[in-house]
Amino acid sequence: MTRHNQKGIICILEQKDEGFVKKAYLSDIKPKKQTVLAGDVNGDGLCDILTLKGDVATTYTNTGEGFKKLKNKKIYLFPSNVIDIAIGDMNTDSFADIVIVYKDNNNICIRTLFGRGDGSFGPTKAEEDTRYYKNLFGEYMVHGIEDILSIVAGDINGDGVPDIVINSLRQNGSKSISYLCQEDKPAYDYSMHVMKMEDGYIMYAGGRWYDLNTSAVEHGDGDHIMFYWSKDGVDWKRRIEGPMFFLGWEEGAEGWWIRNTLEPEVVYVDGVYHMLWQCTYRTPGDNYGDLIGYSSSVDGINWERKIDEPVIFNVRNKETGFNHEELIYVCDDPDGKPWHLYVGYFLYGRFSGHVRIRSDVPYRFNWEERESVTGFSNIGNQIGYLYDDDGEKIYMRITHTTFKDDDGERTVPTFNFSRDGLVWYSNKEQLLASVDITDPVTSRNKNVYFLGMSTINGTGEIERLEDGTYKLVYVATTSNSPTAMEIFLSEAGVGVMTFKIDLLDMND
Protein backbone atom coordinates (compact mmCIF):
# COMPACT_ATOMS: atom_id res chain seq x y z
CA MET A 1 0.00 0.00 0.00
CA THR A 2 1.17 3.51 -0.80
CA ARG A 3 -0.45 6.89 -0.22
CA HIS A 4 -2.03 9.11 -2.85
CA ASN A 5 -3.93 12.23 -1.75
CA GLN A 6 -4.62 10.75 1.71
CA LYS A 7 -5.98 7.58 0.15
CA GLY A 8 -4.35 4.34 -0.84
CA ILE A 9 -2.98 2.79 -3.96
CA ILE A 10 -3.05 -1.01 -4.04
CA CYS A 11 0.26 -1.86 -5.66
CA ILE A 12 0.87 -5.43 -6.81
CA LEU A 13 4.12 -6.78 -8.19
CA GLU A 14 2.92 -9.67 -10.34
CA GLN A 15 5.55 -12.33 -10.92
CA LYS A 16 6.36 -13.21 -14.53
CA ASP A 17 9.05 -15.37 -16.11
CA GLU A 18 11.08 -12.27 -16.91
CA GLY A 19 10.62 -10.66 -13.48
CA PHE A 20 7.91 -8.59 -11.80
CA VAL A 21 5.26 -6.44 -13.43
CA LYS A 22 3.79 -3.58 -11.41
CA LYS A 23 0.03 -3.11 -11.25
CA ALA A 24 -1.64 -0.31 -9.31
CA TYR A 25 -5.26 0.32 -8.31
CA LEU A 26 -6.74 3.37 -6.60
CA SER A 27 -8.67 2.64 -3.41
CA ASP A 28 -10.25 4.39 -0.44
CA ILE A 29 -7.91 2.62 1.97
CA LYS A 30 -5.98 4.90 4.33
CA PRO A 31 -2.90 2.83 5.17
CA LYS A 32 -1.74 4.98 8.09
CA LYS A 33 -5.10 4.75 9.84
CA GLN A 34 -5.91 1.09 9.19
CA THR A 35 -4.23 -2.28 9.49
CA VAL A 36 -3.84 -3.63 5.96
CA LEU A 37 -3.50 -7.39 5.35
CA ALA A 38 -3.40 -9.57 2.23
CA GLY A 39 -4.96 -13.04 2.01
CA ASP A 40 -7.59 -15.13 0.24
CA VAL A 41 -10.68 -14.06 2.17
CA ASN A 42 -13.33 -15.69 -0.04
CA GLY A 43 -11.42 -18.84 -0.97
CA ASP A 44 -11.39 -18.32 -4.74
CA GLY A 45 -7.61 -18.69 -5.09
CA LEU A 46 -6.97 -14.95 -5.56
CA CYS A 47 -5.32 -12.77 -2.94
CA ASP A 48 -7.69 -10.17 -1.48
CA ILE A 49 -7.07 -7.10 0.68
CA LEU A 50 -8.40 -6.91 4.24
CA THR A 51 -8.38 -3.75 6.34
CA LEU A 52 -9.05 -3.51 10.05
CA LYS A 53 -9.95 -0.36 11.91
CA GLY A 54 -10.66 -1.32 15.47
CA ASP A 55 -13.15 -4.16 15.40
CA VAL A 56 -14.42 -3.38 11.90
CA ALA A 57 -13.16 -5.46 8.97
CA THR A 58 -13.45 -4.44 5.34
CA THR A 59 -12.64 -6.80 2.49
CA TYR A 60 -11.61 -5.80 -1.01
CA THR A 61 -12.04 -8.93 -3.11
CA ASN A 62 -9.71 -9.50 -6.02
CA THR A 63 -11.74 -9.83 -9.23
CA GLY A 64 -8.66 -10.45 -11.37
CA GLU A 65 -9.07 -7.02 -12.92
CA GLY A 66 -9.28 -4.94 -9.78
CA PHE A 67 -10.72 -4.96 -6.29
CA LYS A 68 -14.35 -4.86 -5.19
CA LYS A 69 -15.18 -3.47 -1.77
CA LEU A 70 -17.52 -5.55 0.37
CA LYS A 71 -19.76 -4.39 3.19
CA ASN A 72 -18.03 -3.71 6.51
CA LYS A 73 -18.19 -6.53 9.07
CA LYS A 74 -18.02 -5.98 12.81
CA ILE A 75 -15.88 -8.56 14.62
CA TYR A 76 -17.61 -9.67 17.80
CA LEU A 77 -14.58 -11.23 19.55
CA PHE A 78 -12.02 -8.61 18.59
CA PRO A 79 -9.91 -8.13 21.75
CA SER A 80 -8.66 -4.98 23.42
CA ASN A 81 -5.00 -4.06 23.89
CA VAL A 82 -3.99 -5.43 20.51
CA ILE A 83 -0.24 -5.70 19.85
CA ASP A 84 -0.28 -6.94 16.26
CA ILE A 85 -2.41 -8.78 13.71
CA ALA A 86 -1.48 -11.39 11.09
CA ILE A 87 -3.43 -13.24 8.41
CA GLY A 88 -3.23 -16.87 7.25
CA ASP A 89 -5.37 -19.92 6.59
CA MET A 90 -4.74 -21.42 10.00
CA ASN A 91 -7.35 -24.20 9.77
CA THR A 92 -6.64 -24.98 6.09
CA ASP A 93 -10.24 -24.57 4.94
CA SER A 94 -9.13 -22.21 2.08
CA PHE A 95 -10.53 -19.10 3.82
CA ALA A 96 -8.06 -16.63 5.35
CA ASP A 97 -8.20 -16.26 9.13
CA ILE A 98 -6.88 -13.43 11.29
CA VAL A 99 -4.45 -14.00 14.16
CA ILE A 100 -4.39 -11.35 16.89
CA VAL A 101 -1.75 -11.09 19.62
CA TYR A 102 -2.96 -9.00 22.54
CA LYS A 103 -2.34 -8.31 26.21
CA ASP A 104 -4.84 -9.52 28.79
CA ASN A 105 -3.78 -8.09 32.15
CA ASN A 106 -0.32 -9.60 32.63
CA ASN A 107 -0.82 -12.34 30.04
CA ILE A 108 0.07 -12.35 26.36
CA CYS A 109 -2.57 -14.18 24.31
CA ILE A 110 -3.07 -15.12 20.69
CA ARG A 111 -6.62 -15.30 19.37
CA THR A 112 -7.40 -16.79 15.96
CA LEU A 113 -10.70 -15.76 14.40
CA PHE A 114 -11.61 -18.15 11.62
CA GLY A 115 -12.71 -16.63 8.32
CA ARG A 116 -16.25 -17.39 7.22
CA GLY A 117 -15.64 -16.68 3.52
CA ASP A 118 -17.79 -13.54 3.35
CA GLY A 119 -15.46 -11.05 5.02
CA SER A 120 -16.51 -11.89 8.57
CA PHE A 121 -14.25 -13.52 11.15
CA GLY A 122 -15.09 -15.61 14.18
CA PRO A 123 -18.54 -16.05 15.70
CA THR A 124 -21.23 -13.43 15.92
CA LYS A 125 -23.04 -12.45 19.10
CA ALA A 126 -26.11 -14.30 17.84
CA GLU A 127 -24.06 -17.52 17.78
CA GLU A 128 -22.89 -17.22 21.38
CA ASP A 129 -25.37 -19.80 22.67
CA THR A 130 -24.85 -22.31 19.85
CA ARG A 131 -23.04 -25.61 20.21
CA TYR A 132 -20.50 -24.62 17.56
CA TYR A 133 -19.63 -21.18 18.99
CA LYS A 134 -16.23 -22.24 20.32
CA ASN A 135 -15.31 -23.88 17.03
CA LEU A 136 -15.16 -20.52 15.24
CA PHE A 137 -12.12 -19.18 17.10
CA GLY A 138 -9.01 -20.37 18.90
CA GLU A 139 -7.27 -19.02 22.00
CA TYR A 140 -3.69 -19.58 23.08
CA MET A 141 -1.69 -18.09 25.96
CA VAL A 142 1.93 -17.33 25.14
CA HIS A 143 4.51 -18.37 27.74
CA GLY A 144 8.16 -17.35 27.89
CA ILE A 145 7.83 -14.46 25.43
CA GLU A 146 7.07 -11.03 26.85
CA ASP A 147 7.75 -7.95 24.74
CA ILE A 148 6.20 -9.00 21.42
CA LEU A 149 6.70 -6.50 18.61
CA SER A 150 4.96 -8.21 15.69
CA ILE A 151 3.71 -11.53 14.32
CA VAL A 152 3.30 -13.12 10.90
CA ALA A 153 1.75 -16.41 9.78
CA GLY A 154 3.48 -18.90 7.49
CA ASP A 155 4.33 -22.58 7.07
CA ILE A 156 7.60 -22.85 8.98
CA ASN A 157 8.03 -26.63 9.09
CA GLY A 158 6.68 -27.51 5.65
CA ASP A 159 3.73 -29.61 6.82
CA GLY A 160 1.20 -27.57 4.84
CA VAL A 161 -0.29 -25.94 7.94
CA PRO A 162 0.46 -22.27 8.76
CA ASP A 163 2.44 -21.51 11.91
CA ILE A 164 3.09 -18.25 13.75
CA VAL A 165 6.38 -16.34 13.79
CA ILE A 166 6.88 -13.92 16.69
CA ASN A 167 9.27 -11.00 16.66
CA SER A 168 10.02 -9.94 20.24
CA LEU A 169 12.41 -7.84 22.28
CA ARG A 170 14.75 -9.36 24.84
CA GLN A 171 15.65 -7.72 28.15
CA ASN A 172 19.09 -6.77 26.81
CA GLY A 173 17.48 -4.87 23.96
CA SER A 174 18.20 -7.39 21.22
CA LYS A 175 15.45 -8.82 19.05
CA SER A 176 14.41 -12.47 19.00
CA ILE A 177 12.46 -14.63 16.56
CA SER A 178 10.25 -17.40 17.98
CA TYR A 179 8.05 -19.97 16.26
CA LEU A 180 4.71 -21.39 17.34
CA CYS A 181 4.01 -24.48 15.22
CA GLN A 182 0.54 -25.98 15.18
CA GLU A 183 0.32 -29.31 16.95
CA ASP A 184 0.32 -32.27 14.57
CA LYS A 185 -2.52 -34.37 15.95
CA PRO A 186 -3.86 -37.23 13.81
CA ALA A 187 -6.86 -36.22 11.72
CA TYR A 188 -8.44 -37.74 8.68
CA ASP A 189 -11.27 -37.57 6.17
CA TYR A 190 -12.61 -40.76 4.68
CA SER A 191 -15.78 -42.54 3.57
CA MET A 192 -16.46 -39.65 1.19
CA HIS A 193 -19.76 -39.34 -0.65
CA VAL A 194 -19.97 -36.86 -3.56
CA MET A 195 -23.18 -35.47 -5.07
CA LYS A 196 -23.56 -33.55 -8.33
CA MET A 197 -26.09 -30.81 -7.62
CA GLU A 198 -27.63 -28.19 -9.89
CA ASP A 199 -25.12 -25.50 -8.86
CA GLY A 200 -21.98 -27.57 -8.25
CA TYR A 201 -20.93 -30.40 -5.96
CA ILE A 202 -21.38 -31.23 -2.31
CA MET A 203 -19.69 -33.93 -0.27
CA TYR A 204 -20.33 -35.66 3.03
CA ALA A 205 -17.36 -37.37 4.64
CA GLY A 206 -16.70 -39.25 7.82
CA GLY A 207 -13.58 -38.46 9.78
CA ARG A 208 -12.01 -37.35 13.01
CA TRP A 209 -13.37 -34.11 14.37
CA TYR A 210 -12.71 -32.67 17.81
CA ASP A 211 -15.25 -30.55 19.63
CA LEU A 212 -13.83 -28.02 22.10
CA ASN A 213 -16.83 -28.73 24.34
CA THR A 214 -16.04 -32.42 24.83
CA SER A 215 -13.13 -34.81 24.98
CA ALA A 216 -13.35 -37.15 22.00
CA VAL A 217 -10.50 -39.36 23.15
CA GLU A 218 -12.59 -40.59 26.08
CA HIS A 219 -14.89 -42.44 23.68
CA GLY A 220 -12.64 -43.51 20.80
CA ASP A 221 -11.79 -41.51 17.75
CA GLY A 222 -14.42 -38.79 17.69
CA ASP A 223 -15.69 -39.85 14.26
CA HIS A 224 -18.31 -37.50 12.82
CA ILE A 225 -19.89 -36.66 9.46
CA MET A 226 -18.71 -33.39 7.92
CA PHE A 227 -19.88 -31.27 4.99
CA TYR A 228 -17.95 -29.83 2.03
CA TRP A 229 -18.91 -27.96 -1.13
CA SER A 230 -17.30 -27.14 -4.46
CA LYS A 231 -18.16 -25.33 -7.67
CA ASP A 232 -16.06 -27.57 -9.92
CA GLY A 233 -15.49 -30.74 -7.87
CA VAL A 234 -11.77 -29.99 -7.54
CA ASP A 235 -11.47 -27.00 -5.20
CA TRP A 236 -13.35 -27.90 -2.02
CA LYS A 237 -14.47 -25.81 0.96
CA ARG A 238 -15.15 -27.21 4.42
CA ARG A 239 -17.95 -26.20 6.77
CA ILE A 240 -16.09 -25.36 9.98
CA GLU A 241 -19.01 -24.83 12.34
CA GLY A 242 -19.26 -28.49 13.19
CA PRO A 243 -20.52 -31.90 12.06
CA MET A 244 -23.92 -32.68 10.61
CA PHE A 245 -24.95 -33.95 14.03
CA PHE A 246 -23.18 -34.70 17.26
CA LEU A 247 -22.66 -38.20 18.57
CA GLY A 248 -25.23 -39.42 21.03
CA TRP A 249 -22.77 -39.74 23.91
CA GLU A 250 -21.76 -36.10 23.37
CA GLU A 251 -25.35 -35.16 24.12
CA GLY A 252 -25.61 -37.42 27.15
CA ALA A 253 -27.85 -39.95 25.40
CA GLU A 254 -27.96 -43.74 25.57
CA GLY A 255 -28.84 -46.19 22.81
CA TRP A 256 -27.59 -48.18 19.85
CA TRP A 257 -26.81 -45.01 17.84
CA ILE A 258 -24.62 -42.97 20.22
CA ARG A 259 -21.04 -43.82 19.22
CA ASN A 260 -18.70 -43.10 16.32
CA THR A 261 -20.57 -42.38 13.09
CA LEU A 262 -19.12 -42.69 9.57
CA GLU A 263 -20.00 -43.84 6.04
CA PRO A 264 -22.54 -41.18 5.00
CA GLU A 265 -24.66 -42.15 2.00
CA VAL A 266 -26.91 -39.25 0.97
CA VAL A 267 -29.64 -39.09 -1.68
CA TYR A 268 -31.64 -35.96 -2.50
CA VAL A 269 -35.15 -36.79 -3.77
CA ASP A 270 -38.32 -34.67 -3.86
CA GLY A 271 -36.86 -31.84 -1.79
CA VAL A 272 -35.52 -34.03 1.03
CA TYR A 273 -31.98 -35.20 1.80
CA HIS A 274 -31.91 -38.81 3.01
CA MET A 275 -28.78 -40.02 4.79
CA LEU A 276 -27.73 -43.50 5.88
CA TRP A 277 -24.79 -43.80 8.27
CA GLN A 278 -22.87 -46.52 10.07
CA CYS A 279 -22.30 -46.36 13.82
CA THR A 280 -20.12 -48.41 16.13
CA TYR A 281 -21.90 -51.19 18.00
CA ARG A 282 -21.06 -54.46 19.75
CA THR A 283 -23.36 -57.49 19.69
CA PRO A 284 -24.60 -59.18 22.89
CA GLY A 285 -21.75 -61.66 22.39
CA ASP A 286 -19.28 -58.76 22.18
CA ASN A 287 -18.67 -59.29 18.47
CA TYR A 288 -18.42 -56.69 15.74
CA GLY A 289 -21.97 -55.54 15.12
CA ASP A 290 -22.08 -52.06 13.59
CA LEU A 291 -25.55 -50.81 12.69
CA ILE A 292 -26.96 -48.58 9.95
CA GLY A 293 -29.05 -45.54 10.87
CA TYR A 294 -31.08 -42.88 9.05
CA SER A 295 -31.33 -39.09 9.13
CA SER A 296 -33.29 -36.59 7.02
CA SER A 297 -32.87 -32.92 6.20
CA VAL A 298 -34.53 -30.27 4.05
CA ASP A 299 -31.36 -28.18 3.60
CA GLY A 300 -28.57 -30.77 3.77
CA ILE A 301 -27.08 -29.15 6.89
CA ASN A 302 -29.60 -29.49 9.71
CA TRP A 303 -30.49 -33.13 10.24
CA GLU A 304 -33.15 -35.02 12.17
CA ARG A 305 -31.89 -38.39 13.31
CA LYS A 306 -34.22 -41.40 13.46
CA ILE A 307 -33.17 -43.27 16.59
CA ASP A 308 -36.07 -45.64 17.34
CA GLU A 309 -34.45 -48.48 15.37
CA PRO A 310 -31.74 -49.19 12.78
CA VAL A 311 -32.83 -49.18 9.14
CA ILE A 312 -32.37 -52.95 8.66
CA PHE A 313 -35.12 -54.83 10.50
CA ASN A 314 -36.21 -58.46 10.90
CA VAL A 315 -32.64 -59.43 11.80
CA ARG A 316 -33.26 -62.62 13.79
CA ASN A 317 -29.66 -63.37 14.74
CA LYS A 318 -28.51 -60.68 17.16
CA GLU A 319 -24.88 -61.54 16.40
CA THR A 320 -25.26 -59.89 12.98
CA GLY A 321 -23.43 -56.68 12.18
CA PHE A 322 -23.22 -54.47 9.09
CA ASN A 323 -20.70 -52.18 7.46
CA HIS A 324 -19.92 -49.89 4.52
CA GLU A 325 -23.46 -49.48 3.22
CA GLU A 326 -24.06 -48.10 -0.28
CA LEU A 327 -27.40 -46.50 -1.19
CA ILE A 328 -28.82 -45.58 -4.60
CA TYR A 329 -32.23 -44.47 -5.84
CA VAL A 330 -33.49 -46.30 -8.94
CA CYS A 331 -36.70 -44.55 -9.97
CA ASP A 332 -37.61 -47.17 -12.60
CA ASP A 333 -37.41 -50.15 -10.24
CA PRO A 334 -39.95 -52.66 -11.64
CA ASP A 335 -41.39 -53.47 -8.21
CA GLY A 336 -41.82 -49.91 -6.99
CA LYS A 337 -38.89 -50.27 -4.59
CA PRO A 338 -36.47 -47.55 -5.75
CA TRP A 339 -34.26 -47.52 -2.66
CA HIS A 340 -31.47 -50.05 -3.16
CA LEU A 341 -29.25 -50.71 -0.15
CA TYR A 342 -26.01 -52.64 -0.60
CA VAL A 343 -24.29 -53.67 2.60
CA GLY A 344 -21.66 -56.06 3.91
CA TYR A 345 -22.61 -58.17 6.90
CA PHE A 346 -20.91 -60.12 9.68
CA LEU A 347 -21.98 -63.15 11.69
CA TYR A 348 -20.29 -63.74 15.03
CA GLY A 349 -17.58 -61.28 14.05
CA ARG A 350 -16.80 -62.88 10.68
CA PHE A 351 -17.44 -61.19 7.36
CA SER A 352 -20.11 -63.13 5.45
CA GLY A 353 -20.53 -61.29 2.15
CA HIS A 354 -22.56 -58.52 0.51
CA VAL A 355 -26.31 -58.31 -0.05
CA ARG A 356 -28.79 -55.96 -1.66
CA ILE A 357 -32.10 -55.00 -0.08
CA ARG A 358 -34.73 -53.01 -1.97
CA SER A 359 -37.39 -50.90 -0.27
CA ASP A 360 -40.11 -48.38 -1.04
CA VAL A 361 -38.80 -46.08 1.73
CA PRO A 362 -35.21 -45.06 2.59
CA TYR A 363 -35.37 -45.84 6.31
CA ARG A 364 -36.65 -49.46 6.54
CA PHE A 365 -35.04 -52.41 4.78
CA ASN A 366 -36.32 -55.93 5.45
CA TRP A 367 -33.40 -58.30 6.10
CA GLU A 368 -35.55 -61.26 5.05
CA GLU A 369 -35.83 -59.77 1.53
CA ARG A 370 -32.07 -59.57 0.99
CA GLU A 371 -30.53 -60.69 -2.31
CA SER A 372 -27.02 -62.11 -2.63
CA VAL A 373 -24.42 -60.01 -4.43
CA THR A 374 -21.43 -61.62 -6.14
CA GLY A 375 -18.27 -60.15 -7.62
CA PHE A 376 -17.82 -57.30 -5.18
CA SER A 377 -14.24 -56.60 -4.20
CA ASN A 378 -13.12 -54.59 -1.20
CA ILE A 379 -15.26 -52.40 1.04
CA GLY A 380 -16.11 -48.74 1.51
CA ASN A 381 -16.89 -47.86 -2.09
CA GLN A 382 -19.78 -46.32 -4.02
CA ILE A 383 -22.29 -47.54 -6.60
CA GLY A 384 -23.76 -45.62 -9.51
CA TYR A 385 -25.44 -46.35 -12.81
CA LEU A 386 -25.82 -44.92 -16.28
CA TYR A 387 -28.01 -45.50 -19.29
CA ASP A 388 -26.36 -46.57 -22.55
CA ASP A 389 -27.43 -45.51 -26.04
CA ASP A 390 -30.09 -48.23 -26.02
CA GLY A 391 -31.57 -46.93 -22.78
CA GLU A 392 -30.33 -49.96 -20.84
CA LYS A 393 -28.88 -49.57 -17.38
CA ILE A 394 -25.24 -50.31 -16.55
CA TYR A 395 -24.25 -50.34 -12.89
CA MET A 396 -20.78 -49.11 -11.96
CA ARG A 397 -19.02 -49.37 -8.63
CA ILE A 398 -15.81 -47.50 -7.95
CA THR A 399 -13.35 -49.56 -5.94
CA HIS A 400 -9.61 -50.23 -5.89
CA THR A 401 -7.14 -52.86 -7.02
CA THR A 402 -3.44 -53.54 -6.58
CA PHE A 403 -1.08 -52.20 -9.24
CA LYS A 404 2.67 -52.59 -9.58
CA ASP A 405 5.18 -50.97 -11.91
CA ASP A 406 8.77 -49.72 -11.76
CA ASP A 407 7.80 -47.14 -9.14
CA GLY A 408 6.45 -49.76 -6.74
CA GLU A 409 3.23 -51.41 -5.61
CA ARG A 410 0.12 -49.55 -4.47
CA THR A 411 -3.67 -49.61 -4.73
CA VAL A 412 -5.34 -47.54 -7.46
CA PRO A 413 -8.98 -46.79 -8.38
CA THR A 414 -10.87 -49.09 -10.73
CA PHE A 415 -14.47 -50.15 -11.44
CA ASN A 416 -16.80 -53.12 -11.04
CA PHE A 417 -19.63 -53.42 -13.59
CA SER A 418 -23.03 -55.09 -13.57
CA ARG A 419 -26.16 -55.29 -15.72
CA ASP A 420 -28.58 -56.36 -12.97
CA GLY A 421 -26.91 -54.87 -9.89
CA LEU A 422 -26.34 -58.32 -8.39
CA VAL A 423 -23.68 -60.06 -10.47
CA TRP A 424 -20.58 -57.91 -10.81
CA TYR A 425 -17.50 -58.13 -13.01
CA SER A 426 -14.07 -56.56 -12.73
CA ASN A 427 -11.58 -55.39 -15.33
CA LYS A 428 -8.27 -54.56 -13.69
CA GLU A 429 -7.01 -52.97 -16.90
CA GLN A 430 -9.43 -50.07 -16.41
CA LEU A 431 -7.42 -47.99 -13.96
CA LEU A 432 -7.94 -44.37 -12.97
CA ALA A 433 -5.31 -41.75 -12.17
CA SER A 434 -4.06 -42.18 -8.62
CA VAL A 435 -1.37 -41.06 -6.18
CA ASP A 436 2.05 -40.10 -7.54
CA ILE A 437 4.13 -42.26 -5.22
CA THR A 438 7.38 -40.78 -6.56
CA ASP A 439 6.52 -37.49 -4.85
CA PRO A 440 8.02 -37.43 -1.32
CA VAL A 441 4.94 -35.62 0.00
CA THR A 442 2.92 -38.83 -0.55
CA SER A 443 5.18 -41.03 1.59
CA ARG A 444 2.31 -41.61 4.05
CA ASN A 445 -0.43 -41.67 1.41
CA LYS A 446 0.52 -44.05 -1.41
CA ASN A 447 -2.65 -46.18 -1.47
CA VAL A 448 -6.34 -45.41 -2.05
CA TYR A 449 -9.25 -46.76 0.00
CA PHE A 450 -12.90 -45.88 0.74
CA LEU A 451 -13.67 -44.41 -2.68
CA GLY A 452 -16.62 -42.34 -3.81
CA MET A 453 -17.84 -40.80 -7.06
CA SER A 454 -20.26 -38.06 -7.98
CA THR A 455 -23.77 -38.97 -9.07
CA ILE A 456 -26.72 -36.70 -9.81
CA ASN A 457 -28.26 -35.65 -6.47
CA GLY A 458 -26.57 -38.70 -4.95
CA THR A 459 -29.16 -40.97 -6.60
CA GLY A 460 -26.51 -43.07 -8.31
CA GLU A 461 -27.19 -41.79 -11.83
CA ILE A 462 -23.96 -40.66 -13.49
CA GLU A 463 -23.98 -37.32 -15.29
CA ARG A 464 -24.15 -37.46 -19.09
CA LEU A 465 -22.89 -34.45 -21.04
CA GLU A 466 -24.41 -32.99 -24.19
CA ASP A 467 -21.81 -34.69 -26.40
CA GLY A 468 -22.87 -38.11 -25.09
CA THR A 469 -19.87 -38.65 -22.82
CA TYR A 470 -20.18 -39.25 -19.10
CA LYS A 471 -18.49 -37.29 -16.33
CA LEU A 472 -17.80 -37.97 -12.70
CA VAL A 473 -15.64 -36.62 -9.91
CA TYR A 474 -14.04 -39.39 -7.89
CA VAL A 475 -12.55 -39.16 -4.42
CA ALA A 476 -10.52 -41.49 -2.27
CA THR A 477 -8.88 -41.79 1.10
CA THR A 478 -5.12 -41.85 0.55
CA SER A 479 -3.15 -43.72 3.18
CA ASN A 480 -0.56 -46.45 3.51
CA SER A 481 -3.10 -48.68 5.26
CA PRO A 482 -6.89 -48.73 5.75
CA THR A 483 -6.55 -49.36 9.49
CA ALA A 484 -5.21 -47.58 12.56
CA MET A 485 -2.81 -45.99 13.12
CA GLU A 486 -1.87 -45.16 9.54
CA ILE A 487 -5.43 -44.32 8.52
CA PHE A 488 -5.35 -41.45 11.04
CA LEU A 489 -2.76 -39.78 8.79
CA SER A 490 -4.86 -40.10 5.65
CA GLU A 491 -5.67 -37.30 3.23
CA ALA A 492 -8.45 -36.91 0.69
CA GLY A 493 -7.61 -37.25 -3.00
CA VAL A 494 -9.75 -36.12 -5.94
CA GLY A 495 -9.83 -36.81 -9.68
CA VAL A 496 -12.08 -35.95 -12.62
CA MET A 497 -13.03 -38.52 -15.24
CA THR A 498 -14.85 -38.17 -18.57
CA PHE A 499 -15.55 -41.35 -20.51
CA LYS A 500 -17.76 -43.13 -22.99
CA ILE A 501 -19.14 -46.66 -23.03
CA ASP A 502 -18.31 -49.18 -25.75
CA LEU A 503 -20.79 -52.02 -25.43
CA LEU A 504 -19.23 -55.47 -25.30
CA ASP A 505 -20.37 -58.82 -24.03
CA MET A 506 -19.72 -58.51 -20.30
CA ASN A 507 -19.17 -62.28 -20.14
CA ASP A 508 -16.09 -62.01 -22.40
Steps between C-alpha positions, in 0.01 A plus 500: 500500500617851420338838558342722237310812610431352846364183344663176401637345188493120492831415338561143385825365362380211285763234442581412139769284342703810420454661843229707668235715337353786702124547516333780694138563600352805671307427819342675797734323741693728736808293584616715792164477675419134435668163530539365147534124439510282188344153478237291323191607693235337279691185407503552123878463465564874453665718762263760646562807716367519856502816710433524871410815686429404856251216493373578150626292207471602137581264215603600150457187290733443209297467179808438286459843345479708814356498849137510610417639842266292714276616782673568832484218756517555874714242681327389818803344675756762404711548816625815667866592547601363162875473434496376141287316245593239238305315232520137384286195434563350841239222477571422132140541385611736214360811674747747653486537878632783716743443787506765773764526773379709792562569867250379758606643836846349548450226241589499132236317295450406138145482368422351159170603344409261222390652170146424390561571130285814483733749667395416855726337758416291803155456652231762522319598818193315374705178494617530860252242629552249218681170536754599235587844643840394633592336171515836321804634686811381680674635810858444608700649788862576418758396760865602515467789254424843642568808289345395168550750219326329208375168363459341158345171388673251271585132458827473691543122511365412156205290617247704302351663810575867582698576815565826684829691504550742790739792497575606858739710704734348756590664831844595366339690215572248226225357283396135495305284256279223642280243328166358608430191288153350496478167677500204262216290638366214286200601291342348196217517249366181351183322389432789262170531316479748209179639349462692174247774571346762273751769603814293561605217729455417865669230704436327830797329661566312818812579696657611823364824636566644844246712682642753747200429724579131549791261515478266202785279615291377793270315260725393212585700195237772494373394157238735356342584164618827346383712207693644204404687184661582167414681179710276275557183705872575533530799734312410818388709798432360846220601735686584821208553736475134585374159387160422355397373842677425823552150631243378746746468788601864446141594575474274803276247325489121517412255224625301204578817299719704738858415400734572210313572177645469148412385147246766396288403200275790397227516235300813418149417373183712491646783707634281782854383577507139621813379678605152609794470739692228680557516875718295731322222687584173675270197494376331820785252450747790479561447129525760227145615438489848347153625410359723226291804592297766318475879508304750289542867418334765285817709455779241517649662812248466782411136553234311693626163614267199515605313813210263575662216303771429241391501136546123452225312684391137540857403590438181699860425595615769742863414424462665158683821420521721191752729337578729206146541370440638150166660409358592159159611376374317190179675397409238237520202736246249360356419843457856622793464740742772384721503809779247450722434801824307455672397820763261631405289799670305778393197701669441834771746402578340163436669168233306309458684170297777336125521444252735339169596658237699311234711670228752423631730777859602586484422872372138523661205324372148567792263565285204395472649148876520446654388170851358468760710320799339329816647352545785744858570598612701800286719724415866547422588140211654307249378242353692209332427170462643153281442199665393174393606151234228502352630824624197694645539846864426583599497866847623593676474833821687568746294701874433505747237387870432544736634234875461466751662267859625515403758762365238740178335613189686614121494474333707227136575408311270265140394429267203540217470245160333502187480285258393775667649808557155650766326292810715466808478280843657528749617240831583664626659179258790549701708745448862599763762580625457855769612744842596364708284732825648366414829671650506853192681632298179445726280714213442746226494236595262218183287494131577442209365705135588574423647158205707387378654175258774408149409391205727426346605834669195652241273335765290329432628148823613334498834320483486120626801305348646185760330279394158631800446727469440872669696777569432863716635779660223702649523847703267715664470837876494445697313763759227533246277675121495549534437874634678807740659556594583142144584398508787752759667275290468186419780258222539246584466131286613206492431126275586206405243238318535167430182306279322252362147496583248228252216532656155513386165627565531873555123516808527274 
